[in-house]
Every structure is written in C-alpha cells, then in structure tokens.
Amino acid sequence: IMGILNVTPDSFSDGGRYIDSKNALNHALKMIDMGADIIDIGGESTRPGSSPVPELDECNRVIPVIESIKKINSKILISVDTYKSYVAKRAIEAGADIVNDISGLTFDSKMIPLLSEKNIPVIIMHINGRPKTMQNDPVYNDLIKEIKYFLIKQCELAEGNGIKKSNIILDPGIGFGKSFEHNFTLIRRLKEISDLGYPLMIGPSRKAFIGDALNLPPDERLEGTLATVIAGILNGANIIRVHDIKEVSRAVLITEKIMRSA
C-alpha cells in the first residue's frame, strides 16, 4: 500500500493541506501507523489542467519532507513522484528509494541514465499527452493494446540503457489521458497488463471517474475507491496508491484472504 503525500498547494484532493513540512511529516507518520508500506511524495500537482512548477520549487517542497521522515523512520520506503531528473537526483540523495515517473520516462532524457546509475526502482506510467491537456478528449483505437505497446517500448528502452528489469514497476495511468469509460475498462482488463511480467501499480484513489459515476466530490469517494482497489487487486495489481490508508488496508487484507483461500 502506497500512501499519497502531496506537498503542493493545488492537488485535486488535498491541495495545500500538507504544504507545511511539519504537517506533511505528521501525516506521513500517521499513514505509516495505519499500514502504508510506501510513502509517495509529490511536489508538483499533475491533476488534469495543471501546469509545471520550477524544479527548485519542487525540490524545496519534497526534500525537507523526505529527510525528516527518514530521520524518524529509516526503514520506510519513500517514493518521489516526479518526472524531472534533477528533482529525482536530489530526492535520492535525501533518501528516496523509488522514483515514480508519471511520464513513463518520456519527459526528461536524463532520467534513464540517472536511474541506471543509482540502481533504484522506477514506476513507469502510461500517459496520453501532458497533464495540462491530457483530458481534452483522449482517443484510442485500441485502449489496452496501445497502453501495452507504450509500456513494452519504455521497458525495452529502460532495460537497454542499464535499468534492471527487477527495478521496473508498471502503472497503466488511470485518469491520465483516459476518458470516463476508459478508466473502468482499464480496471476490468488490468490482467492483460499484469501479464507483461512486471509488478503492477494502480492509482485510482478519489479520481474524477469515481466522482462522475457517483456524483460526489473528492472527499466523499472512499467507497468508490475501495471498489476500484479490490477489483484492481483481483485483476493483478501489486501496489495500490491511495489517500485513505486505514480503510484500504482493511479492504486489502480481506481481499488477499479471499484470494488465498482454498
């Protein structure tokens, strides 16, 4: 279970709540106590319509939080949610264990050499376009085929340039250049992506397709999130990126018991 920690003023669900480093640290420790295995720290909102922030601003948001968490709990895994190699490098030096790249290694040509040199895991996500415009009528001829093609191509590029296969995690990019129906189809057919042979992460938490289906704001989308998490696990997801750690931990525990029952 990966807990979301947005140290941003404008994230879609909790923007501004944890921009203060002390609040961010307290929330991270609370998520760890509730069962988070990984804390994913992001200093730039990548919600639909968002704009990039300067890399130094992003560093100023995430680095102090990474350092403060590691001082208190050196064993917890920390993921840095960035597509910028400079931010990733600084974050790794501060103690980050994983790089979560929403661009799937496509936005910054220096990211692959950095990850190869540092020898740490990377999450390669599928995205159609860029956050600013990705939800402007996303179109696919064959949704799953095109997502798989992108992920396979990026894995081959990564492995061909020194990133170990064992360091690659895939993310199909729920909500990133996907329509309302695309997201539901993606969760239903997730096994076709898990069959590629890499660990698979999904991040459906509180997203707009859940809100649109239920006609609810982000802070009332827990039940919808739980449904997508359970379906995702049953269809092959290994890592679940979420806001609501306590509730998701309980749902995951029961789902795993069902899967392991005789």
C-alpha positions in Angstrom: 0.0 0.0 0.0 1.4 3.3 -1.1 0.2 6.4 0.8 -0.1 9.7 -1.1 1.6 12.7 0.3 1.1 15.8 -1.8 3.2 18.7 -0.6 1.5 21.0 -3.1 -0.9 23.9 -2.9 -3.1 22.7 -5.8 -3.5 18.9 -5.9 -7.1 17.9 -6.7 -8.0 16.2 -3.4 -5.8 17.6 -0.7 -4.0 20.6 -2.2 -2.5 22.8 0.4 -3.2 20.6 3.4 0.4 19.3 3.7 2.4 22.1 2.1 3.8 22.8 5.6 6.7 20.4 6.2 5.6 19.7 9.8 2.1 18.8 8.7 3.5 16.6 5.9 5.7 14.7 8.3 2.8 14.2 10.8 0.6 12.9 8.0 3.3 10.6 6.7 3.8 9.1 10.2 0.1 8.7 10.6 -0.2 6.8 7.2 2.7 4.5 8.3 0.9 3.7 11.6 -2.2 2.9 9.6 -0.4 0.4 7.4 1.3 2.2 4.5 4.3 0.4 3.2 5.5 3.2 0.9 5.0 7.0 1.1 4.8 8.7 -2.3 5.8 12.3 -2.0 5.0 14.8 -4.8 5.9 18.4 -5.1 4.0 19.2 -8.3 0.4 18.6 -9.0 -0.3 16.5 -12.1 -4.0 16.7 -11.9 -5.8 17.4 -15.3 -5.2 21.0 -16.3 -2.2 21.5 -14.0 0.9 23.4 -15.1 4.6 22.5 -14.3 6.4 24.1 -11.5 10.2 25.0 -11.5 12.4 22.2 -10.3 13.9 24.2 -7.5 10.4 24.9 -6.1 9.6 21.2 -6.4 12.8 20.3 -4.5 12.1 22.8 -1.8 8.8 21.1 -1.2 9.8 17.5 -1.2 13.4 17.3 0.1 12.8 18.5 3.6 9.9 16.1 4.0 11.9 13.1 2.7 14.8 14.0 5.1 12.5 14.4 8.1 10.7 11.1 7.5 13.9 9.2 7.1 15.3 10.7 10.3 12.4 9.2 12.3 11.8 6.0 10.3 14.8 5.0 8.2 13.2 1.7 7.1 10.0 3.1 5.5 10.2 3.1 1.7 9.8 6.6 0.1 8.8 7.2 -3.5 9.3 10.6 -5.1 6.6 11.5 -7.6 8.5 13.4 -10.2 9.4 13.3 -13.9 12.3 15.6 -13.5 15.8 14.0 -13.3 17.2 16.9 -11.2 14.4 16.5 -8.6 14.8 12.7 -8.6 18.6 13.0 -8.1 18.1 15.4 -5.1 15.4 13.2 -3.7 17.5 10.0 -4.0 20.4 11.8 -2.2 17.9 12.8 0.5 16.8 9.2 1.0 14.1 8.4 -1.6 14.0 4.7 -2.5 11.8 4.8 -5.7 11.1 7.2 -8.5 7.5 7.4 -9.6 7.6 8.9 -13.1 4.2 9.8 -14.5 5.7 10.4 -17.9 6.9 6.8 -18.3 10.5 8.1 -18.8 9.4 10.4 -21.7 9.6 14.0 -20.4 13.3 14.1 -19.3 16.0 12.4 -21.3 18.4 12.4 -18.3 16.1 10.3 -16.2 17.1 6.9 -17.6 20.9 7.5 -17.1 20.2 8.7 -13.6 18.1 5.6 -12.7 20.7 3.3 -14.2 23.5 4.9 -12.2 21.6 4.9 -8.9 20.2 1.4 -9.4 16.8 2.1 -7.7 13.3 1.1 -8.7 11.2 3.2 -11.1 7.5 3.3 -11.7 6.9 3.6 -15.5 3.4 5.1 -16.0 1.4 5.4 -19.2 0.2 8.9 -20.0 -1.6 10.2 -23.1 -0.3 13.8 -23.6 0.7 16.1 -20.7 -1.2 17.0 -17.5 -2.2 20.4 -18.9 -4.2 18.9 -21.8 -4.4 15.1 -21.3 -8.1 15.1 -20.5 -9.1 17.1 -23.6 -11.0 14.3 -25.4 -8.4 11.4 -25.1 -8.9 9.0 -28.0 -7.6 5.4 -28.6 -8.1 3.0 -31.4 -7.5 0.1 -29.0 -7.0 1.2 -25.4 -5.3 -1.8 -23.9 -3.2 -2.6 -26.9 -1.9 1.0 -27.1 -1.1 1.1 -23.3 0.7 -2.2 -23.5 2.7 -1.1 -26.6 3.8 2.1 -24.8 4.8 0.2 -21.6 6.7 -2.5 -23.5 8.5 0.1 -25.6 9.5 2.0 -22.5 10.6 -1.1 -20.6 12.8 -2.1 -23.6 14.3 1.4 -23.7 15.0 1.3 -19.9 16.5 -2.1 -19.9 18.5 -1.4 -23.0 20.1 1.5 -21.2 21.1 -0.1 -17.9 17.9 -0.2 -15.8 17.5 -3.7 -14.4 14.2 -5.5 -15.1 13.9 -6.2 -11.4 13.8 -2.4 -10.8 10.8 -1.7 -13.1 7.2 -1.3 -11.9 4.4 -0.6 -14.3 1.4 1.8 -13.9 -1.3 1.9 -16.6 -2.1 5.5 -15.7 -5.7 5.5 -14.5 -7.0 9.1 -15.0 -4.0 10.2 -17.1 -5.3 10.8 -20.6 -8.3 8.4 -20.2 -12.0 9.1 -20.6 -14.6 8.1 -18.0 -15.2 4.7 -19.8 -11.5 4.1 -20.5 -10.8 4.0 -16.7 -13.4 1.4 -16.0 -12.3 -0.7 -19.0 -8.7 -0.4 -17.8 -9.5 -1.8 -14.3 -11.6 -4.6 -15.8 -8.9 -5.7 -18.2 -5.9 -5.0 -15.9 -4.8 -8.6 -16.0 -3.8 -8.1 -19.7 -1.2 -5.6 -18.4 -0.1 -7.6 -15.3 0.6 -10.4 -17.7 3.5 -8.4 -19.1 5.5 -9.8 -16.2 6.4 -6.7 -14.1 4.9 -5.6 -10.7 1.9 -3.5 -11.3 0.7 -0.4 -9.5 -2.6 1.4 -9.9 -3.7 4.8 -8.6 -7.5 5.2 -8.7 -7.9 7.0 -5.4 -10.7 9.6 -5.3 -10.3 10.3 -9.0 -12.8 12.1 -11.2 -14.2 9.0 -12.9 -15.3 7.8 -9.5 -16.7 11.2 -8.7 -18.5 11.3 -12.0 -20.1 7.9 -11.5 -21.3 8.7 -8.0 -21.8 12.5 -8.5 -19.6 13.1 -5.4 -16.7 15.4 -4.5 -13.2 14.0 -3.8 -13.6 13.7 -0.1 -16.7 11.5 -0.5 -15.3 9.0 -2.9 -14.0 6.4 -0.4 -16.5 3.6 -1.3 -15.9 4.1 -5.0 -12.1 4.0 -4.4 -12.4 0.8 -2.4 -14.3 -0.9 -5.2 -11.6 0.0 -7.7 -8.9 -1.1 -5.3 -10.5 -4.5 -4.8 -11.2 -5.0 -8.5 -7.6 -4.0 -9.2 -6.1 -6.5 -6.8 -8.3 -9.3 -8.1 -7.1 -8.4 -11.6 -3.4 -8.4 -10.8 -2.4 -5.1 -9.1 0.5 -5.5 -6.6 0.8 -1.9 -5.4 -2.2 0.4 -4.6 -1.6 4.2 -4.4 -4.2 5.7 -2.2 -5.2 8.5 0.2 -7.3 6.5 2.7 -4.8 4.1 4.2 -6.8 2.7 7.2 -9.8 1.8 5.1 -7.9 0.5 2.2 -5.6 -1.6 4.4 -8.7 -3.4 5.8 -10.2 -4.0 2.4 -6.8 -5.3 1.0 -6.5 -7.7 4.0 -9.9 -9.3 3.3 -9.3 -9.3 -0.5 -6.0 -11.2 0.0 -7.6 -13.7 2.3 -10.3 -14.4 -0.3 -7.6 -14.9 -3.0 -5.6 -17.2 -0.8 -8.5 -19.3 0.4 -8.6 -23.0 -0.6 
